[in-house]
Amino acid sequence: MFDTLNGLPWHPLVVHGVVVLLPLAVLGTIAIAVVPRWRTRYGLLVVATALVATVLVPISTSSGESLEERVGNPGQHAELGDQLLWFALALLLTSALLVGLQWRAGRAASRSSGGAGVSTSTGGKQLTAVAAVAVLAAVACGVQVYRVGDSGARAAWGDVPSASGG
């Protein structure tokens, strides 16, 4: 299904979406985890970015399998690429949970205290715990994106001599 588009393989085209959007979602998740006031303003954007990136991951792996039939086995790159979906899902779920809890806590605070914000109550402790898990998921996802990209670059360009001759 995701073989070629106008004669070009889908894989390098779709992969660029993952390579751009997933690191943006990683940085956005870390930002909203560390700066709570940004959760309300930028949280939905971060979650939407993570969602689009996560949807693109299986399209990338499927198109990569089609490309593999044409150019050969990319080795470790294919295995790492297959694992990336789980990292992206963890990032998506933790960022969505963080934004959802912030929204719920903000509504509860505005009803009970006239909009004073989240206190250090149970809701605040939950947010802190989810923020910590979200940062861990983001870092793990970022590392996996790097590993997949590095192995892909090595599979595609590993045997190409450098311009400097060494």
N, C-alpha and C positions, 0 to 999 in steps of 0.2 A: 504494500500500500504506500509506504513512504520510501520509494526507491529513488525516483528522479523528478525534477521539476525543470522543464525546458532543457533537458539534457544534463542538468547539473545534479549531483547527488544531494538529497535532502539533508543528510547528516551534518555536513559543515554549516549549512544554512541554519538549521534548527539549534545546533549546539551553541551558536553564538547567542541565541536568546537565553539559554541556560547559563552560559558563562557570564552574561551581563546581569540578568535578573536575580539569579540565586545569590551571588555575592552582595548585591544591593539589599536583598531580603535579610541576609546575614547581618550586614551593618545596621540596617533599620531595626532589626530585632534587638540587637545589642543596645542601640540608642534608646529605644522605648523601654527597655528593661532597666537601664541605668538612670534615665531621666523620666520619672513618672509623669510629669506634666505633658510630655510629648505623646503619651499613649492616646490621649483623647484627640489631639490634633493630627497626628501622623499614623496612628495605629491601624486604621482601615487601609491606608495606602501600603503599609508594610505587609499586612495580611494579604491584600490583593496581589502584591508583587510576589509574595511567597506562593500564592495559589497558582498564578500563571506559570511561574518557574517550575512548580511541582508537576503541573499538567504537561509541560514541555519535556520533562525528563523521560517518561516512557516513549514519547514520540522520538526523542533522540536515540534511545536504545533500539527502538524498532528500526529506525532509519540506519542506524549503525550496523545492525544485522544484515540489512539489505546491501550496504556498502561492503561489508565483510565478504559477501558472496562474490563481489566483483574484484576486490583487491587482496583478499587473504586475511588471515587471522591477525588481529592487532595485539594478541597476547593478553597481558594483564589489564590492558585498557578496557576490554569488554567486561571482564569480571568486576572491576571497580565501578564501571558505568552502571552495571546492573544493581550494585549496592547503593548507588546515589539516591535512588527513589526513597529508601527508608530514612536517610538523613534529611531529605527535603520534606518528607511527611512529618518527621519529628519537629522540624523548624516551623512548618505551617501550623501544626497543632498547638505548639507551645506559644507561638506568637498570637494565634487566635484566642487561646485560653487567657493569655495575659490581657489582651484588649477587652475581651468579654468580662473578665473579672473586674477590670478597672471601670468599665461602663456600669456594671451592676453596683459596685461600691460607690461610685459617684452618684447614682440615682438614690441609693439608700441614704447616703450622707445628706443629699439635698432635701430629702423628705423629712429626716429626723432633726437636722440642725440648721436648716435654712441655707444649705450649700457650703458648709465649712470645709468639706473635703473628707478624705479618708483618714481615719485616726489610726492609732497603733493597735486597734482591736483585732479580732480574729480575721476580718477582711484584709486589714493591712498586712498581717502575718502571712496570709495566703498569697497575697500579691508579691510579697518579698520572696517567698519560696518559689512561686511560679516564675518570677523574674530570674532567679538564680538558675533554674532548670532551663529556661529559655536561652540564657547566655551560654550554658553548656551545649545545648543543642545547636546554637548558632556557630560556636567555635568548631564543634565536631563537623558540622555541615561544610563550613569554610575549608577545613583541612581536607575533607573528602573531595570537594570541588577541585582543590589544588591537585590532589593525587590523580584524579581522573584526567584533568587537563594535562598534567605533566606526562602521564603515561601515553595519552593520545598524541601529544607533540612528539614524544620519542618514537612512537610507532610510525608516525607519518614522516618525521624528519630525522630520525636517529642515524640514518646512514648517509645523510647529506653532508659533505664537507663544509666547514665554515669558510666564510669569505677571507678570513685571516690566514687560512691554510693550516690551521692547527687545531 
